[in-house]
């Protein structure tokens, strides 16, 4: 499913969710409006490293970040492997890969808007006075 959240386009593989596309859209609209800080969705995490990283990303609180290295240490993995798993996340925004950052405070982001979309989502979650499309 393609969706636009706060001006950026995201592709979400809804086969990992138990809920309907309509429910997902409803919750994404609540998130984008600042009315929801977490999603009440049943995620079918894949087996293996990707699933472990997705679970770790899901545990990062709204408005906070963790580094690739911190997640790698937590999972007994490497920072590059964590970054690759973040890039393979089938449910961006819902499983908040944007909250995983590099040593520079940003890192990569595989969604259409790239690192700029990641920066906009993080600024939004921190309440940094950006309008609905991420402009100052």
Secondary structure by P-SEA (a helix, b strand, c coil): cccccccbbbbbccccccccaaaaaaaaaaaaacccccccccccccccaaaaaaaaaaaccccccccaaaaaaaacccaaaaaaaaaaccccccccccccccccccccccccccaaaaaaaaaaaacccccccccc
